[in-house]
Amino acid sequence: MKHDGWYYLFVSWDYCCRGAKSNYRVAVGRSRNVAGPYLDREGKDMLVGGGTPFFEGDKQQFEAAGHGAAYHLDSGEDVFICHGYSTAHQGAALLVQRTIRWTADGWPEI
């Protein structure tokens, strides 16, 4: 995703496809160049373990979340859509959609 001159890379970490036992989550890094390097908020390269935590299961509505995509809509809104596992329904798959907000220093938040 591109925003204010930065390219943002959203990645899923850990395990998917295990229903309620899934633990995957999303991290983000950014770069001025689409080819990278992508650094996290602390300046660590994502190729060597960097990645700012962005979104994960809350253990109340859903267990885990990942395999997502970030979009800038024609309405001007930025959204993050991903796959999650329902806590209330013993790990059944669900679609999660959240609005992205931007911090003063240019990092996405939900």
C-alpha positions as CSV (number, residue, x, y, z in Angstrom):
1,M,0.0,0.0,0.0
2,K,1.3,3.5,-0.8
3,H,0.5,6.4,1.6
4,D,2.1,9.9,1.7
5,G,5.2,8.9,-0.2
6,W,5.8,5.6,1.7
7,Y,5.2,2.0,0.6
8,Y,3.8,-0.3,3.4
9,L,4.3,-4.0,3.5
10,F,1.8,-6.0,5.6
11,V,2.9,-9.6,6.4
12,S,1.3,-12.5,8.2
13,W,3.4,-14.3,10.9
14,D,2.9,-17.6,12.5
15,Y,0.2,-20.3,11.9
16,C,-3.0,-20.2,9.9
17,C,-5.6,-22.9,9.1
18,R,-5.8,-24.4,12.6
19,G,-9.2,-22.9,13.6
20,A,-9.2,-21.9,17.2
21,K,-5.6,-23.1,17.5
22,S,-4.4,-20.6,14.9
23,N,-2.1,-17.8,16.1
24,Y,-1.2,-15.8,13.1
25,R,-1.0,-12.0,13.2
26,V,0.0,-9.1,11.0
27,A,3.1,-6.9,11.1
28,V,4.0,-3.9,8.9
29,G,7.1,-2.2,7.7
30,R,7.6,0.7,5.3
31,S,10.0,2.0,2.6
32,R,10.4,5.0,0.3
33,N,11.2,2.5,-2.5
34,V,8.7,-0.2,-3.5
35,A,11.7,-2.7,-3.7
36,G,12.6,-2.0,-0.1
37,P,14.3,-2.3,2.3
38,Y,11.2,-2.3,4.5
39,L,11.9,-1.2,8.0
40,D,9.7,-1.4,11.1
41,R,9.0,1.5,13.5
42,E,12.2,0.9,15.3
43,G,14.3,0.9,12.1
44,K,14.8,-2.9,11.9
45,D,14.8,-4.5,8.5
46,M,11.9,-6.9,8.0
47,L,14.3,-9.3,6.2
48,V,16.1,-9.9,9.5
49,G,13.1,-10.2,11.8
50,G,11.8,-6.6,11.9
51,G,8.1,-5.8,11.7
52,T,5.9,-3.6,13.7
53,P,2.9,-5.4,15.2
54,F,-0.2,-4.2,13.4
55,F,-3.2,-6.5,14.0
56,E,-3.9,-9.8,15.7
57,G,-6.7,-11.7,17.3
58,D,-8.2,-10.2,20.5
59,K,-9.2,-13.7,22.0
60,Q,-12.7,-12.3,22.5
61,Q,-14.1,-11.8,19.1
62,F,-11.6,-13.8,17.2
63,E,-8.6,-16.0,18.0
64,A,-6.2,-15.0,15.2
65,A,-6.1,-12.8,12.1
66,G,-3.9,-12.7,9.0
67,H,-3.7,-13.2,5.3
68,G,-4.8,-9.6,4.8
69,A,-4.8,-6.8,2.4
70,A,-4.8,-3.0,2.8
71,Y,-6.8,-0.8,0.4
72,H,-7.3,2.9,-0.3
73,L,-11.0,3.3,-1.3
74,D,-12.3,5.9,-3.8
75,S,-14.2,7.4,-0.8
76,G,-10.8,8.3,0.7
77,E,-11.0,5.7,3.5
78,D,-8.2,3.2,4.0
79,V,-9.2,-0.3,5.1
80,F,-7.6,-3.5,6.2
81,I,-9.4,-6.7,5.4
82,C,-8.2,-10.1,6.6
83,H,-9.1,-13.7,7.5
84,G,-9.8,-14.4,11.2
85,Y,-11.1,-17.3,13.4
86,S,-14.2,-16.7,15.6
87,T,-13.8,-17.2,19.3
88,A,-17.5,-17.6,19.9
89,H,-17.9,-20.2,17.1
90,Q,-15.0,-22.5,18.1
91,G,-12.6,-21.2,15.5
92,A,-14.9,-20.9,12.5
93,A,-13.4,-18.7,9.8
94,L,-14.7,-15.1,9.4
95,L,-13.9,-12.0,7.4
96,V,-12.5,-9.1,9.4
97,Q,-12.6,-5.5,8.1
98,R,-11.2,-2.5,10.0
99,T,-10.5,1.1,9.2
100,I,-6.9,2.2,9.0
101,R,-5.9,5.3,10.9
102,W,-2.6,7.0,10.4
103,T,-0.3,8.3,13.2
104,A,1.3,11.7,13.1
105,D,4.6,10.0,12.1
106,G,3.0,8.1,9.3
107,W,2.3,4.6,10.7
108,P,-0.9,2.7,10.1
109,E,-3.1,1.7,13.1
110,I,-6.4,0.0,13.6
